[in-house]
């Protein structure tokens, strides 16, 4: 069955201090084409308010047509302690960002339905952009975590199911991607009660979530419990890479798993390669997206970019990119410096030096705070 690719969702982990749009297409693996940078920085002449909306831990995905990118929420770069999560929606089309709701910018409507949140996930669904989960700290109060699902219909957010009624239990840093006919969700951090990482896999058909493996149904998934994994559709299967703890154990992994959504019941994730044998170094919170060859639309792959190692004695920010196609990872050149950075030590002058640590697993939820900006999930 032909599927539309989730071709517009990409993030560079904890990399950007301004919100930029970068457009990617798959270069061929041969040296001539691989030497050509596939990214283009789009110079956006926008009002200052848009530039000042630089943010991290946001959500970004294309609509099913592939013509419009939808961005929701996140934490502003200017945040100074606490978690003043944003609750706005912007769309990118034809080289222009347009405010849609949840902001005082001219042309925007009133509040967006999902409300303030960070570490949520967006993906291209069968007919809409799908938003799941996330959390935000209430002013003067506790963290408000969500397991609800919303659909962006092009003009407004419509709630499909409320907190506790959808199925998936993890609120934060789930891996989520679509293939045009369904959305797959894996893992994440559940901070409701005794905080823990989960290994569940769920499939969303546009109206209902169905668990296919993991805790509670007797069918193991394969990948261990973790958060911040990268997930994308490569044209034939869903590709999952890495993930780990958010500021604590488990250590980030470097394994690769694939899932055929049309496989027989009971067939779940298949291991392609384990830690140290895949190519990309271990990381969490990387970006992943479906990409298509610029001259052959039948050739697709999964692109991995950025991410960070947040669990070790030093926090490494990755700035490389890798293409997964035909069961193999190939490192691609980047038009930006690709040498890893030690967060808090190697950032260029003028950049914030206090790295974020998203909530670790502990008896008491931690505050979300950071001065290192990113774009994307």
MOSULZI-V685532 format. One record per helix or strand of 3 or more residues. SS is the DSSP state (H for helix, E for strand). FROM is the first residue (numbers start at 1). TO is the last residue. If there is no record, write none. Layout:
BEGIN
<<SS | FROM | TO> <SS | FROM | TO>>
END
This chain:
BEGIN
<<H | 31 | 34> <H | 48 | 51> <E | 59 | 62> <E | 69 | 76> <E | 85 | 93> <E | 96 | 101> <E | 121 | 124> <E | 129 | 137> <E | 143 | 152> <E | 157 | 161> <E | 175 | 178> <E | 183 | 186> <E | 201 | 204> <E | 209 | 214> <E | 230 | 233> <E | 238 | 241> <E | 256 | 259> <E | 270 | 273> <E | 287 | 293> <E | 300 | 305> <E | 321 | 325> <E | 328 | 332>>
END
